[in-house]
Amino acid sequence: MANLDPKARAYVEMFNQMPAIHKMEPNAVREMFASVPPVEVELAPLAKVEDLKVPVGQDDQIKIRVYTPEGEGPFPVFVYYHGGGWVIGDLETSDASCRMLANRTNRIVVSVDYRLAPEYKFPIPVEDSYTALNWVSEHANEFNGNASNLVVGGDSAGGNLAAVVSQISKDQNGPNILGQVLVYPVTALTYDTKSYFDFQEGYGLDRDLMIWFGNHYINSEDDARNKYVSPLSSEDLSNLPSALIITAENDVLRDEGNKYGQRLRDAGVNVEMYCEEGLVHGYFTNMAVFPERIEESINRIEEFLNKLNQTVLNKG
């Protein structure tokens, strides 16, 4: 085995006993995960947690969850997109981590429950994500948020969506995003980096599983080359928000996360990159198994955001 943290080793051993997800239908996978009894974990204290609705598309709406830290405010805002390969996952997936994020960073965290593929393929999850970002920017004062200090972030497919809405916001002169926090993000659908072959099987997110996610998300191979699916394929990455990219050492997505960070850096964007040693994909939202390592990553996020806060103060 590779360099695996003992908890990561136990986690992948347990994960590998489950049925092969890439051989199942999406609804069956969702039902399988829904049937697992929730594990009690310690939740970070907050002043308030509330669910709100955001109108999307013609006449639909999605849910967002607003985590408000204790204190006076108005608070800077962190819009968060959960992982799950655009196919699975919901607000509960990242709930404990979002609570810790809000508590530690002293930001209002807004978690977005975008619609999922394959029922809602690309570009709908992207459109939902960007619509939610705009809604939060316009309505932040209604929940004691400060939209002039706005960051986006997410894990895995959510990291992909955070990177993509940052590009869209630049392209469309949308909300001013100060920073993007990308935790083991999907940045391409080529499945061909060295880490894809080093960790292609047995580490939780198998190469075949990632291909399954990608195929359910896109409509055609042309979509796979669209920069709003694969942000790494964008020709111009200049003038994007400062980025913090956190990867896991034993993860098929490690190399493409690093490639995206390097491309941003080459384009003149301020980038910080960390590879969490011994860890595997999915650790960041698994509070039952990885609470200490999640806290370490959130410490890195807090340091990054504090620097952004300082730039806001200096401009002010």
N, C-alpha and C positions, 0 to 999 in steps of 0.2 A: 504494500500500500504506500501511497505518497505520504508526505508530511501532514499527518492528520492529528489535530487536537483530539484528546480522548473523548470529549463530548461529541465532536464531529464524527468520530469513528462509530460511536454508539448510535448516533442519529442515522448515518447512512446504512448501517446494518439493519436497523429497524425499517427504514424506507425501502430497502431492497427486498423486504419480505412482503411488501404490498404487491397487488396485481400490477402488471405493466400498463401504465397509464396510456402510453401511445398506441395500445391495442384496443382501447376502450372508446366509447362515444362520450362526448363532452358532458352530457347530462348525467351519465352513469358515474363519471368522475366526480362531478359536483355532489351527487347523492352520497357517494362513498365518503367524501370528506365531511359532509354535513352529518353523517351518522356517527362520526367519532365524537365521544363525549368531550366537552371542553375541559381543559386542564386549568385548575385554579392557579393564577399567578398574582404576584403582588403588583398592584396598579399604582402608578405615581399619582400623588394628590393634585387635584386641579380645582379651580373655582367653579367651573361649569363645563358640561358636555351636552351639546344639543344637536339634534338632527334637523336640517332644513331641506327645502326642495328648490331646485333650480330648473327653470324651463329650458328644454332642449328640442331641437328639430322642429317639426310642424306643430305638434300638440302633445309632446311627451314631457316628462320631467325625470330628473335623477336626484338622488339623495346626496347630500354632503353632511359631514359630521364636523362640528366646530368645537375644538378643544381650547378652552380659555384658562390660562394660568392664573394663579392668585396674584393680586396686586391691583394697582390703579388703572394702568393703561392710559391712552390707547396703545395697544401692543402692535409691534411689527407682525407681519403675516407670513406664514409658510403654507403654501398649497401643496398637498401631498397626494401622490397617485400610487395606489397599491399594486403589487405584483400579481402574477398568476398567468403569465403568457397571453394576456388579453382574453383568455378563455375561462379561467376560474378566478376565485378570489372576490372579496367584497370588503366592506368597511370593517368587518370583524377581523379579517386577516391581519391587518396592521394596527388594530386598536391599541394594544398594550404598548407598542413601540411609539405610536403617535402621542399617547399620553405622556410617555417619558420624554419625548421630543419637546412637547409643549412645556412640561415642567422644567426641564433643564435649560432650554434656550430662552425661556421667558417670551415666547412667541405664541400667538394664536395659530394653531395648526388646523387647517381645513382639509379634511380627507374627502376625496372625490370618488363616488361610486358610479363611474362611467359604465355605459352599456357594453356587454361582452360579446365577443365572437363565439361561435360562427353565426349566431342569430343576427349579430350586428358587426359585420366585417369592417375592415378599413374602408373608408375613413371615419366611420361613426365614432369609435372610441377616441380618436384624435379630436374630432369636432366637439364631442362632449367635454373633453378635457380642456380645450381652449375656451369653450363657452363658459365653463365653470370658472376658469381663471378670470375672464372678463367680468363675470357676475361678482366674484369676490372683490375685484378691484373697484367696481362701482358701488358695492354695498358694504364695504368693510366698516365704515363708520357705524353701521347699524348693529354690529356685534363688537364694538369697541376695538376695531382693528385700524391700523394705520397703513393705508394702501401705498403710501410713498416709500415704504420699506417692505418690499414684497420679494419673496424668494419662492422657487418651486423645487420639488424634489420627489423622489420615489425610488422604489426598489424593483429591479428586474424589468418587466414590461412597463412598470410604473416609472422606472428610471428612463426608459425609452420615451415615454409620453412627456416627461419633464423636459428632456432634451429637445423633443419635437416642438412643444409649445413655446420653448425659448426661441427656436428658429422662426416659428410662425409669427410670434410677437414682434420679432425684428422685421420680418418681411412685410407685415401689415401695419407697422407702427402702432402696435397694441400696447398693453400695459407695460410699464417700465419694470423689468425684472432685474433685481440686483444680483442674484446669485442662483445657481442651480446645483442641487445636491443629488448626485447620481450614484445610487448604491447598486453595484454589479448590474449596470444597465445593458439592455440589448441595444447595440448600435448598428448591426447589420444582420441580414438573413442569408449569409453565405456559408456558414457552418464549416469553415475551412481553416481556422487558425490553429496554431500548435496546441493551444489549450483545449480546443475542441477534440483533438485526437488523444491528448494526454489523459483527459478525464471523460472520454466519450461514454463510459459505462461504469456504473457502480458508485457514483458520487452524488446521487439525488437527481440532479438535472442532467439526464443522459442526452447525448447528441440526438438520438432518435426522438426523444420527447420534445426537444427544442424544435426539431423539424415539424413534429405534429402540431405544436403551438403555432408556428409560423404559417403552416398550410391552412389551419383553421382561420387565421387572421386575414390573410390576403386573398384577393380574388383571382390573381394571375401572377405570373413571373414578373410582369411589368411593375406591379405593386412593390415587389421585393427591392426594386432599384429606385423607388420613389424616396426622396430624401426625408419625407415625413413618415416613412416606415423605417428606413435605414439612415439615420442622421449622419453616419460615417460617410455616406455617398454624396453628401452636400459638397458642392464645389467651393463655396465661400462660407467659411466659419468665422470670419472676422466680426467684430462688434457684437459678440454674444456675451451674456452675463458671465461673471466670474464663476468658475466651476470647482466643486469638490467632487472627486471621483473615488469611490471606495470599491475595491474589488475583493473577492475571496480567492485565496491561493489555489484551492482545488476546485476550480469552477470552469466549465466550458466557456463562459462569457468573459473570463479574466482578460484575455489578450485584446479583445475588441474594445473593452472598456479602456484599457491602456492606450490603444491606438487612437481612440476618440480624444482622450486627454492630450495626447501628443499633437494631434491635428489642431486642436483648439489652441494649444500653446504656440504652435508654429504660426497660427493666424493672429497672434498677438493677444490672446485672451489670457487672463490671470487664472492659472490652474494649479490646484493641489491634488496630488494622487497618493493614495495609500492602498497597499495590498494587505489585507488582514490574514496573517500567517496561520496556517493550520485549519482554516475554516472552509466551509462549503457553501454552495449556493443555498439561499433561503434562510441563512442564520439570522438575518437582521429582524425578521418578524416572528421569530420562534422564541418567545420570552420564556417558555417552559424549559427549554434546553440550554439556551445561550444568554441568560440575563447579564452576566458579567461582560461578555464580549459585545453585546448590544450597547451596554453602558459605555464601554471604551469607544465604540464607533460614534456614539452620540456626543461623547466628549470632544472628538475630532470635529464633529459638525458644529458644536457650540463654539469652539475656537474659531472656526472658519466664519461663522455668522457674526461673532463679536468683531472681527476685522471689518466685515461689511458694515456693521453698525457704526464703526468708527469713521468710515468713509462718508456715511450719511451725515454724521455729526460735523465732520470737517467741512462738508459742502454747505451745511446749514449755517 
